[in-house]
Amino acid sequence: MIFKKLQEIFINNDKENVVILGAGEVGLHLARRLTQEDKNVVVIDKDKSRLERMTQFVDVRTVLGSGSSPKTLSLAGVEDSHYFLAVTNNDEVNLVACLFANALAPDAVKLARISNKEYEEYPFVLGSSSLNIQLMVHPESEVVQSINRLLSLPGSQDYAEFAGGHLRMVAYTVDANAELVGRRLFEFKDIVKSDNIMVAAIVRDSKLIIPNGQVVIQANDLVYFAYVDTAQKDLLRSLKKTRAFFHSVCIVGGGKIGYLLAKLFESKGLDVKLIEKDEARCEELADLLDSTLILHGDATETTLLKEENVGKMDVIVAVTADEETNILACLLAKSMGARDSVARVNKSEYLPIVKHIGIDHSVSTRIAAVNGFLSFIRQGNVVAFASVASDAAEVLEVCLTEDSKLINKPLMELSIPKNVIMLAFMREQKVFIPHGKTVFVPGDHVIFLGEQKAMRDLDDLIGERTTIKQNDANRILNVWKK
């Protein structure tokens, strides 16, 4: 009876059908975003409590059972799905689920969350006709790169790249004595003395502000600046931010992220300490790493932190799977004198408060994974996608086609949706900040930022979004390495 009901829902409407395996944080937020985009979503999980939590927040259908079971997949209506997303924490479950999903629905797009980078060595297997996985998302690798970028920009709270890295966006909390405070945004160019920098968004008292020329920047605003890569020095100079290179780092957590971070920091010649609670894992890391000092213990115990002089280190990066441990370890290390801190935080309710309690940066494997999947699902003329401001806003990079209503008209004559702004555009590999007289042509890459709901109103302007189904293994490998 349930099986028949799900199939009827999928068949008797024109919406795209999505089956998600995994009702954890990644599955929950994917389901929320996709239902907001008017897609039919069914979520599979073998944990009843997770499914119950899912239905409290999102209007989706749920199926209790193992995603690696063909019967469970059929019960979820995978045969009539357009997309199948395997996002559990278990690589093998995700791969087996994609195998059976491909047998039941060969035309459906299969996307998988994969944590073990050894699979990178076998792209032709994963992209073969038996699995037919169009995209693997490796959120741990993206988190490592995010941490590396954040620490390279002094005091930054968030960072993203678009237009092949030529357009960058960074978030800073504005100090009370900054020249920007009390000034309207139409004066911004006079202050930064550059045409290649703009204010993209402001977060004030945990509320998102899409700016216009009359908005006044206030002390303690979290401001997102969009800038052409060549203007980074101008931005840092205007904000009086000097590069504060770090030479020593303490990593809390020896899981996948901790290990990858240690390898990266070793390659930079840094002094690295890594604290891990599991003794067996410490022994494994000692064999895998070269110069990193492996410490067996609990990073929330002040005695250990004092004995190892963690307070004298430049940076503490806490990346265990437990948010509370990460937050507490960072706060303890900061209280002892550590200059900078990064905490891995996946629970969305924690993200807005992390900065307020004294932690310098936060990263999320959940956000990294969601961004990776949504970028692919929205592909076609959508080139890149990212969530910013703790999911309050999103950025889209769009390649304009012949049918787009944005071409051949000056920007001042275009009806851009309310609470959406155009950050920049790229033409012939060069990035420009647009002005009222800018005229777009087919092939231009245009980058928008706006509130989530408002961004859906862009579809009519952008043109038809075509779905590119690339089964070749090179796409899998390139997406993973990007």
C-alpha positions as a LaTeX table, in Angstrom:
\begin{tabular}{lrrr}
\hline
Residue & $x$ (\AA) & $y$ (\AA) & $z$ (\AA) \\
\hline
Met1 & 0.00 & 0.00 & 0.00 \\
Ile2 & 2.82 & 2.39 & 0.91 \\
Phe3 & 4.72 & 1.35 & $-2.22$ \\
Lys4 & 1.72 & 2.10 & $-4.41$ \\
Lys5 & 1.21 & 5.46 & $-2.73$ \\
Leu6 & 4.79 & 6.58 & $-3.29$ \\
Gln7 & 4.71 & 5.53 & $-6.92$ \\
Glu8 & 1.48 & 7.45 & $-7.50$ \\
Ile9 & 3.03 & 10.57 & $-6.01$ \\
Phe10 & 6.03 & 10.25 & $-8.34$ \\
Ile11 & 4.11 & 9.45 & $-11.51$ \\
Asn12 & 1.16 & 11.80 & $-11.36$ \\
Asn13 & 2.92 & 15.15 & $-11.34$ \\
Asp14 & 5.52 & 17.12 & $-13.28$ \\
Lys15 & 7.95 & 17.69 & $-10.40$ \\
Glu16 & 11.42 & 16.19 & $-10.34$ \\
Asn17 & 11.67 & 13.20 & $-8.01$ \\
Val18 & 14.60 & 12.80 & $-5.62$ \\
Val19 & 15.42 & 9.84 & $-3.39$ \\
Ile20 & 17.91 & 10.55 & $-0.60$ \\
Leu21 & 19.63 & 7.77 & 1.34 \\
Gly22 & 20.65 & 9.04 & 4.77 \\
Ala23 & 18.70 & 11.20 & 7.22 \\
Gly24 & 21.68 & 12.72 & 9.01 \\
Glu25 & 22.65 & 16.39 & 8.88 \\
Val26 & 23.58 & 16.24 & 5.18 \\
Gly27 & 20.39 & 14.40 & 4.21 \\
Leu28 & 18.24 & 16.73 & 6.31 \\
His29 & 19.58 & 19.90 & 4.73 \\
Leu30 & 19.53 & 18.48 & 1.22 \\
Ala31 & 15.89 & 17.49 & 1.71 \\
Arg32 & 15.06 & 20.94 & 3.05 \\
Arg33 & 16.71 & 22.74 & 0.14 \\
Leu34 & 15.27 & 20.47 & $-2.53$ \\
Thr35 & 11.71 & 20.66 & $-1.19$ \\
Gln36 & 12.07 & 24.44 & $-1.18$ \\
Glu37 & 12.81 & 24.11 & $-4.89$ \\
Asp38 & 9.53 & 22.26 & $-5.41$ \\
Lys39 & 10.94 & 18.77 & $-5.83$ \\
Asn40 & 9.36 & 15.54 & $-4.58$ \\
Val41 & 11.68 & 14.06 & $-1.98$ \\
Val42 & 11.71 & 10.63 & $-0.33$ \\
Val43 & 14.27 & 9.91 & 2.41 \\
Ile44 & 15.52 & 6.44 & 3.37 \\
Asp45 & 17.18 & 5.60 & 6.68 \\
Lys46 & 17.33 & 2.59 & 8.99 \\
Asp47 & 17.18 & 4.83 & 12.08 \\
Lys48 & 13.55 & 5.56 & 12.96 \\
Ser49 & 14.42 & 8.50 & 15.23 \\
Arg50 & 16.32 & 10.23 & 12.42 \\
Leu51 & 13.35 & 9.89 & 10.10 \\
Glu52 & 11.04 & 11.27 & 12.77 \\
Arg53 & 13.36 & 14.26 & 13.21 \\
Met54 & 13.39 & 14.71 & 9.44 \\
Thr55 & 9.59 & 14.97 & 9.22 \\
Gln56 & 9.57 & 17.56 & 12.01 \\
Phe57 & 11.56 & 19.97 & 9.85 \\
Val58 & 10.81 & 19.00 & 6.24 \\
Asp59 & 7.71 & 17.94 & 4.31 \\
Val60 & 9.06 & 14.71 & 2.81 \\
Arg61 & 8.06 & 11.06 & 2.56 \\
Thr62 & 10.22 & 8.64 & 4.56 \\
Val63 & 11.00 & 4.94 & 4.26 \\
Leu64 & 12.46 & 2.94 & 7.14 \\
Gly65 & 15.02 & 0.41 & 5.97 \\
Ser66 & 18.50 & $-0.22$ & 4.61 \\
Gly67 & 19.43 & 1.73 & 1.52 \\
Ser68 & 21.55 & $-1.15$ & 0.29 \\
Ser69 & 18.41 & $-3.29$ & 0.03 \\
Pro70 & 16.78 & $-3.39$ & $-3.44$ \\
Lys71 & 13.39 & $-3.86$ & $-1.81$ \\
Thr72 & 13.82 & $-0.71$ & 0.27 \\
Leu73 & 14.87 & 1.25 & $-2.81$ \\
Ser74 & 11.81 & 0.03 & $-4.69$ \\
Leu75 & 9.62 & 0.92 & $-1.74$ \\
Ala76 & 10.99 & 4.46 & $-1.96$ \\
Gly77 & 10.07 & 4.63 & $-5.65$ \\
Val78 & 13.63 & 4.83 & $-6.95$ \\
Glu79 & 12.49 & 3.48 & $-10.37$ \\
Asp80 & 10.70 & 6.77 & $-11.02$ \\
Ser81 & 13.35 & 9.05 & $-9.53$ \\
His82 & 15.33 & 11.67 & $-11.44$ \\
Tyr83 & 18.09 & 11.80 & $-8.80$ \\
Phe84 & 19.40 & 9.30 & $-6.28$ \\
Leu85 & 21.65 & 10.77 & $-3.56$ \\
Ala86 & 23.54 & 8.37 & $-1.27$ \\
Val87 & 24.76 & 10.53 & 1.62 \\
Thr88 & 25.24 & 8.22 & 4.62 \\
Asn89 & 28.51 & 8.22 & 6.57 \\
Asn90 & 29.32 & 4.75 & 5.24 \\
Asp91 & 31.08 & 4.63 & 1.86 \\
Glu92 & 30.29 & 0.98 & 1.26 \\
Val93 & 26.57 & 1.44 & 1.94 \\
Asn94 & 26.52 & 4.38 & $-0.45$ \\
Leu95 & 28.28 & 2.42 & $-3.19$ \\
Val96 & 26.09 & $-0.67$ & $-2.84$ \\
Ala97 & 23.00 & 1.53 & $-2.82$ \\
Cys98 & 24.13 & 3.20 & $-6.05$ \\
Leu99 & 24.76 & $-0.22$ & $-7.59$ \\
Phe100 & 21.18 & $-1.36$ & $-6.97$ \\
Ala101 & 19.72 & 2.08 & $-7.73$ \\
Asn102 & 21.45 & 1.92 & $-11.10$ \\
Ala103 & 19.98 & $-1.53$ & $-11.76$ \\
Leu104 & 16.48 & $-0.31$ & $-10.86$ \\
Ala105 & 16.73 & 3.16 & $-12.41$ \\
Pro106 & 19.56 & 3.35 & $-14.98$ \\
Asp107 & 18.45 & 6.78 & $-16.22$ \\
Ala108 & 18.43 & 8.38 & $-12.77$ \\
Val109 & 21.40 & 10.58 & $-11.86$ \\
Lys110 & 23.41 & 8.89 & $-9.10$ \\
Leu111 & 25.39 & 11.06 & $-6.66$ \\
Ala112 & 27.37 & 9.68 & $-3.71$ \\
Arg113 & 29.11 & 10.98 & $-0.62$ \\
Ile114 & 32.50 & 9.24 & $-0.42$ \\
Ser115 & 35.03 & 9.76 & 2.39 \\
Asn116 & 37.80 & 7.33 & 1.45 \\
Lys117 & 40.07 & 9.04 & $-1.05$ \\
Glu118 & 41.46 & 5.68 & $-2.19$ \\
Tyr119 & 38.39 & 5.46 & $-4.43$ \\
Glu120 & 39.89 & 8.37 & $-6.37$ \\
Glu121 & 42.29 & 5.86 & $-7.89$ \\
Tyr122 & 39.41 & 3.95 & $-9.55$ \\
Pro123 & 37.28 & 6.55 & $-11.35$ \\
Phe124 & 36.56 & 4.21 & $-14.26$ \\
Val125 & 34.98 & 1.69 & $-11.90$ \\
Leu126 & 32.77 & 4.25 & $-10.18$ \\
Gly127 & 31.71 & 5.80 & $-13.46$ \\
Ser128 & 31.20 & 2.46 & $-15.18$ \\
Ser129 & 27.85 & 1.17 & $-16.42$ \\
Ser130 & 27.36 & $-0.95$ & $-13.26$ \\
Leu131 & 27.55 & 1.99 & $-10.84$ \\
Asn132 & 27.09 & 4.98 & $-13.15$ \\
Ile133 & 27.91 & 7.51 & $-10.42$ \\
Gln134 & 27.94 & 10.98 & $-11.96$ \\
Leu135 & 29.43 & 12.74 & $-8.96$ \\
Met136 & 31.32 & 11.84 & $-5.80$ \\
Val137 & 31.45 & 14.48 & $-3.09$ \\
His138 & 34.36 & 14.35 & $-0.66$ \\
Pro139 & 33.39 & 16.92 & 2.00 \\
Glu140 & 36.39 & 16.21 & 4.23 \\
Ser141 & 38.81 & 17.34 & 1.51 \\
Glu142 & 36.82 & 20.51 & 0.90 \\
Val143 & 36.82 & 21.30 & 4.64 \\
Val144 & 40.61 & 20.93 & 4.71 \\
Gln145 & 40.94 & 23.38 & 1.82 \\
Ser146 & 38.50 & 25.78 & 3.51 \\
Ile147 & 40.58 & 25.77 & 6.69 \\
Asn148 & 43.72 & 26.38 & 4.68 \\
Arg149 & 42.14 & 29.37 & 2.90 \\
Leu150 & 40.67 & 30.84 & 6.07 \\
Leu151 & 43.99 & 30.73 & 7.89 \\
Ser152 & 45.73 & 32.42 & 4.94 \\
Leu153 & 43.48 & 35.49 & 5.30 \\
Pro154 & 43.91 & 37.17 & 8.70 \\
Gly155 & 40.71 & 37.48 & 10.70 \\
Ser156 & 38.40 & 36.17 & 7.95 \\
Gln157 & 35.19 & 34.37 & 8.90 \\
Asp158 & 34.20 & 32.82 & 5.57 \\
Tyr159 & 35.70 & 32.39 & 2.13 \\
Ala160 & 34.54 & 31.24 & $-1.31$ \\
Glu161 & 35.75 & 31.40 & $-4.90$ \\
Phe162 & 33.92 & 31.75 & $-8.21$ \\
Ala163 & 34.77 & 32.33 & $-11.87$ \\
Gly164 & 37.64 & 29.87 & $-11.70$ \\
Gly165 & 39.10 & 31.62 & $-8.65$ \\
His166 & 39.13 & 35.07 & $-10.27$ \\
Leu167 & 36.26 & 36.27 & $-8.08$ \\
Arg168 & 36.62 & 35.80 & $-4.37$ \\
Met169 & 34.34 & 36.46 & $-1.44$ \\
Val170 & 35.55 & 36.87 & 2.12 \\
Ala171 & 33.73 & 37.80 & 5.33 \\
Tyr172 & 35.14 & 40.08 & 8.03 \\
Thr173 & 33.75 & 41.47 & 11.25 \\
Val174 & 34.13 & 45.25 & 11.03 \\
Asp175 & 35.99 & 46.80 & 13.97 \\
Ala176 & 34.53 & 49.83 & 15.74 \\
Asn177 & 37.44 & 52.03 & 14.63 \\
Ala178 & 37.30 & 50.98 & 10.97 \\
Glu179 & 36.91 & 53.74 & 8.41 \\
Leu180 & 33.84 & 51.98 & 6.98 \\
Val181 & 31.81 & 52.35 & 10.19 \\
Gly182 & 29.07 & 54.95 & 9.91 \\
Arg183 & 29.54 & 55.35 & 6.15 \\
Arg184 & 26.92 & 54.65 & 3.50 \\
Leu185 & 27.78 & 52.08 & 0.89 \\
Phe186 & 27.71 & 54.56 & $-1.98$ \\
Glu187 & 30.93 & 55.93 & $-0.38$ \\
Phe188 & 32.56 & 52.51 & $-0.36$ \\
Lys189 & 34.65 & 52.93 & $-3.52$ \\
Asp190 & 36.13 & 56.18 & $-2.20$ \\
Ile191 & 37.26 & 54.36 & 0.94 \\
Val192 & 38.78 & 51.22 & $-0.63$ \\
Lys193 & 40.02 & 53.13 & $-3.69$ \\
Ser194 & 39.21 & 50.28 & $-6.03$ \\
Asp195 & 36.50 & 49.51 & $-8.58$ \\
Asn196 & 37.08 & 45.79 & $-8.14$ \\
Ile197 & 35.67 & 45.39 & $-4.62$ \\
Met198 & 32.07 & 45.52 & $-3.44$ \\
Val199 & 30.00 & 44.71 & $-0.36$ \\
Ala200 & 28.02 & 41.56 & $-1.17$ \\
Ala201 & 26.10 & 41.00 & 2.08 \\
Ile202 & 25.96 & 42.04 & 5.72 \\
Val203 & 25.01 & 39.95 & 8.73 \\
Arg204 & 23.87 & 42.08 & 11.68 \\
Asp205 & 22.52 & 40.55 & 14.88 \\
Ser206 & 22.29 & 37.19 & 13.07 \\
Lys207 & 20.07 & 38.73 & 10.36 \\
Leu208 & 21.03 & 38.91 & 6.69 \\
Ile209 & 21.03 & 42.28 & 4.91 \\
Ile210 & 21.24 & 42.45 & 1.12 \\
Pro211 & 22.87 & 45.86 & 0.76 \\
Asn212 & 22.07 & 48.92 & $-1.32$ \\
Gly213 & 23.81 & 52.27 & $-1.57$ \\
Gln214 & 21.99 & 53.72 & 1.42 \\
Val215 & 22.90 & 50.96 & 3.90 \\
Val216 & 25.19 & 52.16 & 6.69 \\
Ile217 & 27.88 & 49.79 & 7.96 \\
Gln218 & 27.91 & 49.46 & 11.73 \\
Ala219 & 30.55 & 48.26 & 14.17 \\
Asn220 & 30.60 & 44.46 & 14.60 \\
Asp221 & 28.76 & 43.86 & 11.31 \\
Leu222 & 29.90 & 40.69 & 9.56 \\
Val223 & 30.49 & 41.98 & 6.04 \\
Tyr224 & 30.91 & 39.78 & 2.96 \\
Phe225 & 33.22 & 41.45 & 0.44 \\
Ala226 & 33.31 & 40.29 & $-3.19$ \\
Tyr227 & 36.44 & 41.21 & $-5.09$ \\
Val228 & 38.48 & 40.43 & $-8.18$ \\
Asp229 & 41.51 & 38.36 & $-7.20$ \\
Thr230 & 43.95 & 41.14 & $-8.14$ \\
Ala231 & 42.27 & 43.48 & $-5.63$ \\
Gln232 & 42.95 & 41.38 & $-2.52$ \\
Lys233 & 45.81 & 43.61 & $-1.35$ \\
Asp234 & 43.61 & 46.70 & $-1.71$ \\
Leu235 & 40.89 & 45.09 & 0.40 \\
Leu236 & 43.26 & 43.97 & 3.15 \\
Arg237 & 44.91 & 47.37 & 3.21 \\
Ser238 & 41.60 & 49.25 & 3.48 \\
Leu239 & 40.51 & 46.97 & 6.35 \\
Lys240 & 43.94 & 47.34 & 7.98 \\
Lys241 & 44.41 & 43.60 & 7.90 \\
Thr242 & 48.01 & 42.45 & 7.75 \\
Arg243 & 48.93 & 38.91 & 6.87 \\
Ala244 & 49.57 & 37.03 & 10.10 \\
Phe245 & 51.41 & 33.90 & 9.02 \\
Phe246 & 51.27 & 30.96 & 11.41 \\
His247 & 54.14 & 28.63 & 12.16 \\
Ser248 & 52.66 & 26.24 & 14.71 \\
Val249 & 49.30 & 24.46 & 14.84 \\
Cys250 & 47.57 & 22.06 & 17.20 \\
Ile251 & 45.02 & 19.72 & 15.60 \\
Val252 & 42.36 & 18.11 & 17.79 \\
Gly253 & 40.99 & 14.91 & 16.27 \\
Gly254 & 42.86 & 12.32 & 14.24 \\
Gly255 & 40.09 & 11.29 & 11.90 \\
Lys256 & 40.09 & 11.83 & 8.14 \\
Ile257 & 40.06 & 15.63 & 8.39 \\
Gly258 & 42.71 & 15.75 & 11.10 \\
Tyr259 & 44.99 & 13.45 & 9.15 \\
Leu260 & 44.60 & 15.39 & 5.89 \\
Leu261 & 45.24 & 18.68 & 7.71 \\
Ala262 & 48.38 & 17.30 & 9.34 \\
Lys263 & 49.69 & 16.14 & 5.95 \\
Leu264 & 48.97 & 19.57 & 4.45 \\
Phe265 & 50.63 & 21.47 & 7.30 \\
Glu266 & 53.63 & 19.14 & 7.23 \\
Ser267 & 54.11 & 19.98 & 3.55 \\
Lys268 & 54.21 & 23.66 & 4.52 \\
Gly269 & 56.97 & 23.01 & 7.04 \\
Leu270 & 54.85 & 23.92 & 10.07 \\
Asp271 & 55.28 & 22.73 & 13.66 \\
Val272 & 52.28 & 20.37 & 14.05 \\
Lys273 & 50.85 & 18.66 & 17.12 \\
Leu274 & 47.84 & 16.35 & 16.91 \\
Ile275 & 45.73 & 15.26 & 19.91 \\
Glu276 & 43.69 & 12.07 & 19.57 \\
Lys277 & 41.72 & 10.18 & 22.25 \\
Asp278 & 41.91 & 6.75 & 20.62 \\
Glu279 & 45.26 & 5.07 & 21.36 \\
Ala280 & 45.05 & 2.68 & 18.39 \\
Arg281 & 44.41 & 5.57 & 16.03 \\
Cys282 & 47.41 & 7.40 & 17.49 \\
Glu283 & 49.61 & 4.45 & 16.54 \\
Glu284 & 48.19 & 4.48 & 13.00 \\
Leu285 & 48.83 & 8.21 & 12.65 \\
Ala286 & 52.38 & 7.83 & 13.91 \\
Asp287 & 53.04 & 5.50 & 10.97 \\
Leu288 & 51.23 & 7.68 & 8.44 \\
Leu289 & 52.65 & 11.08 & 9.36 \\
Asp290 & 56.25 & 12.26 & 9.32 \\
Ser291 & 57.03 & 15.25 & 11.55 \\
Thr292 & 53.70 & 15.65 & 13.38 \\
Leu293 & 53.87 & 15.07 & 17.14 \\
Ile294 & 51.05 & 12.65 & 18.02 \\
Leu295 & 49.58 & 13.08 & 21.52 \\
His296 & 47.24 & 10.56 & 23.12 \\
Gly297 & 44.71 & 12.32 & 25.33 \\
Asp298 & 41.59 & 14.46 & 25.72 \\
Ala299 & 41.89 & 17.99 & 24.34 \\
Thr300 & 39.21 & 19.23 & 26.75 \\
Glu301 & 41.49 & 18.51 & 29.73 \\
Thr302 & 43.39 & 21.65 & 30.71 \\
Thr303 & 46.27 & 19.65 & 32.20 \\
Leu304 & 47.16 & 18.16 & 28.81 \\
Leu305 & 46.87 & 21.50 & 27.03 \\
Lys306 & 49.15 & 23.18 & 29.59 \\
Glu307 & 51.72 & 20.38 & 29.52 \\
Glu308 & 51.96 & 20.60 & 25.74 \\
Asn309 & 52.04 & 24.44 & 25.69 \\
Val310 & 49.03 & 24.59 & 23.36 \\
Gly311 & 48.40 & 28.17 & 24.50 \\
Lys312 & 51.69 & 29.22 & 22.91 \\
Met313 & 50.77 & 27.81 & 19.51 \\
Asp314 & 49.56 & 30.06 & 16.70 \\
Val315 & 46.45 & 28.07 & 15.80 \\
Ile316 & 44.23 & 25.38 & 17.27 \\
Val317 & 42.04 & 23.45 & 14.83 \\
Ala318 & 39.45 & 21.15 & 16.43 \\
Val319 & 37.92 & 18.76 & 13.89 \\
Thr320 & 36.52 & 15.80 & 15.82 \\
Ala321 & 33.05 & 14.48 & 14.99 \\
Asp322 & 31.72 & 16.03 & 18.22 \\
Glu323 & 30.83 & 19.74 & 18.05 \\
Glu324 & 30.89 & 20.22 & 21.82 \\
Thr325 & 34.43 & 18.82 & 22.07 \\
Asn326 & 35.62 & 21.06 & 19.24 \\
Ile327 & 34.09 & 24.20 & 20.73 \\
Leu328 & 35.37 & 23.53 & 24.24 \\
Ala329 & 38.88 & 22.64 & 23.06 \\
Cys330 & 39.09 & 25.87 & 21.07 \\
Leu331 & 37.82 & 28.00 & 23.96 \\
Leu332 & 40.28 & 26.43 & 26.39 \\
Ala333 & 43.22 & 26.90 & 24.03 \\
Lys334 & 42.21 & 30.52 & 23.33 \\
Ser335 & 41.95 & 31.23 & 27.07 \\
Met336 & 45.53 & 29.97 & 27.42 \\
Gly337 & 46.80 & 32.29 & 24.69 \\
Ala338 & 46.37 & 30.53 & 21.32 \\
Arg339 & 46.14 & 33.23 & 18.66 \\
Asp340 & 43.61 & 31.70 & 16.24 \\
Ser341 & 41.01 & 28.94 & 16.40 \\
Val342 & 38.97 & 26.84 & 13.99 \\
Ala343 & 36.14 & 24.53 & 15.06 \\
Arg344 & 34.36 & 21.94 & 12.97 \\
Val345 & 30.63 & 22.49 & 13.54 \\
Asn346 & 27.95 & 20.55 & 11.67 \\
Lys347 & 24.81 & 21.33 & 13.65 \\
Ser348 & 23.19 & 24.31 & 11.96 \\
Glu349 & 21.88 & 25.70 & 15.25 \\
Tyr350 & 25.46 & 26.13 & 16.49 \\
Leu351 & 26.83 & 28.00 & 13.48 \\
Pro352 & 25.41 & 31.49 & 14.25 \\
Ile353 & 26.74 & 31.53 & 17.82 \\
Val354 & 30.28 & 30.21 & 17.32 \\
Lys355 & 31.80 & 33.61 & 16.60 \\
His356 & 29.95 & 35.26 & 19.48 \\
Ile357 & 31.49 & 32.92 & 22.06 \\
Gly358 & 35.06 & 33.63 & 20.98 \\
Ile359 & 35.93 & 31.12 & 18.26 \\
Asp360 & 37.53 & 32.72 & 15.21 \\
His361 & 36.39 & 30.35 & 12.45 \\
Ser362 & 33.94 & 27.51 & 11.93 \\
Val363 & 33.78 & 24.94 & 9.14 \\
Ser364 & 31.15 & 22.36 & 8.30 \\
Thr365 & 31.38 & 19.09 & 6.40 \\
Arg366 & 27.60 & 19.28 & 6.10 \\
Ile367 & 27.73 & 22.59 & 4.23 \\
Ala368 & 30.59 & 21.33 & 2.04 \\
Ala369 & 28.61 & 18.22 & 1.10 \\
Val370 & 25.33 & 20.06 & 0.49 \\
Asn371 & 27.06 & 22.64 & $-1.71$ \\
Gly372 & 28.69 & 19.89 & $-3.74$ \\
Phe373 & 25.44 & 18.04 & $-4.39$ \\
Leu374 & 23.38 & 21.15 & $-5.12$ \\
Ser375 & 26.01 & 22.46 & $-7.53$ \\
Phe376 & 25.57 & 19.32 & $-9.61$ \\
Ile377 & 21.78 & 19.12 & $-9.38$ \\
Arg378 & 21.56 & 22.74 & $-10.51$ \\
Gln379 & 24.06 & 22.24 & $-13.29$ \\
Gly380 & 23.53 & 22.98 & $-16.94$ \\
Asn381 & 24.04 & 26.72 & $-17.20$ \\
Val382 & 24.65 & 26.90 & $-13.42$ \\
Val383 & 28.42 & 26.68 & $-13.11$ \\
Ala384 & 28.92 & 27.00 & $-9.35$ \\
Phe385 & 26.92 & 27.25 & $-6.17$ \\
Ala386 & 27.68 & 28.03 & $-2.53$ \\
Ser387 & 25.77 & 28.70 & 0.68 \\
Val388 & 27.00 & 31.70 & 2.68 \\
Ala389 & 26.09 & 33.52 & 5.89 \\
Ser390 & 25.22 & 30.30 & 7.73 \\
Asp391 & 22.86 & 29.20 & 4.95 \\
Ala392 & 20.89 & 32.47 & 4.98 \\
Ala393 & 22.04 & 33.32 & 1.45 \\
Glu394 & 23.44 & 31.57 & $-1.59$ \\
Val395 & 25.61 & 32.43 & $-4.54$ \\
Leu396 & 25.07 & 31.18 & $-8.09$ \\
Glu397 & 27.48 & 31.44 & $-10.99$ \\
Val398 & 25.48 & 31.17 & $-14.22$ \\
Cys399 & 26.60 & 30.87 & $-17.83$ \\
Leu400 & 24.19 & 32.94 & $-19.92$ \\
Thr401 & 22.62 & 31.23 & $-22.92$ \\
Glu402 & 20.89 & 32.61 & $-26.02$ \\
Asp403 & 17.46 & 32.32 & $-24.39$ \\
Ser404 & 18.42 & 34.28 & $-21.26$ \\
Lys405 & 16.49 & 37.50 & $-20.65$ \\
Leu406 & 19.66 & 39.02 & $-19.21$ \\
Ile407 & 21.45 & 39.41 & $-22.55$ \\
Asn408 & 21.54 & 42.42 & $-24.87$ \\
Lys409 & 20.06 & 44.84 & $-22.32$ \\
Pro410 & 21.81 & 47.28 & $-19.94$ \\
Leu411 & 21.83 & 46.11 & $-16.35$ \\
Met412 & 19.82 & 49.18 & $-15.30$ \\
Glu413 & 16.90 & 47.95 & $-17.44$ \\
Leu414 & 16.84 & 44.40 & $-16.02$ \\
Ser415 & 14.30 & 43.37 & $-13.39$ \\
Ile416 & 16.54 & 41.63 & $-10.87$ \\
Pro417 & 14.45 & 40.05 & $-8.07$ \\
Lys418 & 14.28 & 41.84 & $-4.75$ \\
Asn419 & 16.97 & 40.76 & $-2.25$ \\
Val420 & 19.23 & 39.55 & $-5.06$ \\
Ile421 & 22.31 & 41.42 & $-6.25$ \\
Met422 & 24.72 & 40.82 & $-9.11$ \\
Leu423 & 28.27 & 40.56 & $-7.78$ \\
Ala424 & 30.32 & 40.27 & $-10.94$ \\
Phe425 & 30.59 & 38.76 & $-14.39$ \\
Met426 & 33.35 & 37.00 & $-16.29$ \\
Arg427 & 33.99 & 37.41 & $-19.99$ \\
Glu428 & 36.94 & 35.80 & $-21.77$ \\
Gln429 & 38.46 & 34.75 & $-18.44$ \\
Lys430 & 38.43 & 38.32 & $-17.10$ \\
Val431 & 36.21 & 39.33 & $-14.17$ \\
Phe432 & 34.46 & 42.69 & $-13.87$ \\
Ile433 & 32.21 & 44.36 & $-11.32$ \\
Pro434 & 29.09 & 45.36 & $-13.32$ \\
His435 & 27.57 & 48.85 & $-13.49$ \\
Gly436 & 24.24 & 50.19 & $-14.73$ \\
Lys437 & 25.30 & 50.34 & $-18.37$ \\
Thr438 & 26.82 & 46.84 & $-18.48$ \\
Val439 & 25.34 & 44.73 & $-21.32$ \\
Phe440 & 25.65 & 40.96 & $-21.11$ \\
Val441 & 26.17 & 38.59 & $-24.03$ \\
Pro442 & 25.77 & 34.81 & $-24.38$ \\
Gly443 & 28.66 & 32.99 & $-22.77$ \\
Asp444 & 29.14 & 35.51 & $-19.97$ \\
His445 & 29.39 & 34.03 & $-16.50$ \\
Val446 & 27.28 & 36.08 & $-14.09$ \\
Ile447 & 27.52 & 35.68 & $-10.32$ \\
Phe448 & 24.46 & 36.43 & $-8.16$ \\
Leu449 & 24.00 & 36.58 & $-4.40$ \\
Gly450 & 20.67 & 36.65 & $-2.61$ \\
Glu451 & 18.35 & 35.21 & $-0.02$ \\
Gln452 & 17.48 & 31.57 & $-0.65$ \\
Lys453 & 13.83 & 32.18 & $-1.50$ \\
Ala454 & 14.60 & 35.17 & $-3.71$ \\
Met455 & 17.19 & 33.24 & $-5.73$ \\
Arg456 & 14.49 & 30.91 & $-7.04$ \\
Asp457 & 12.94 & 33.90 & $-8.81$ \\
Leu458 & 16.03 & 34.10 & $-11.04$ \\
Asp459 & 15.01 & 31.12 & $-13.17$ \\
Asp460 & 12.88 & 33.17 & $-15.52$ \\
Leu461 & 15.80 & 35.53 & $-16.24$ \\
Ile462 & 18.58 & 32.98 & $-16.46$ \\
Gly463 & 17.04 & 30.82 & $-19.17$ \\
Glu464 & 16.30 & 27.12 & $-19.31$ \\
Arg465 & 18.43 & 25.02 & $-17.01$ \\
Thr466 & 19.50 & 21.94 & $-18.90$ \\
Thr467 & 20.74 & 18.87 & $-17.09$ \\
Ile468 & 24.10 & 17.56 & $-18.26$ \\
Lys469 & 24.42 & 13.85 & $-17.62$ \\
Gln470 & 28.10 & 13.05 & $-17.92$ \\
Asn471 & 28.94 & 9.45 & $-17.17$ \\
Asp472 & 32.63 & 9.61 & $-17.97$ \\
Ala473 & 35.00 & 8.91 & $-15.11$ \\
Asn474 & 37.06 & 12.03 & $-15.81$ \\
Arg475 & 34.22 & 14.17 & $-14.45$ \\
Ile476 & 34.23 & 12.18 & $-11.19$ \\
Leu477 & 37.97 & 12.64 & $-10.77$ \\
Asn478 & 37.96 & 16.33 & $-11.68$ \\
Val479 & 35.11 & 17.19 & $-9.33$ \\
Trp480 & 36.89 & 15.42 & $-6.50$ \\
Lys481 & 40.19 & 17.23 & $-7.13$ \\
Lys482 & 38.77 & 20.69 & $-7.71$ \\
\hline
\end{tabular}
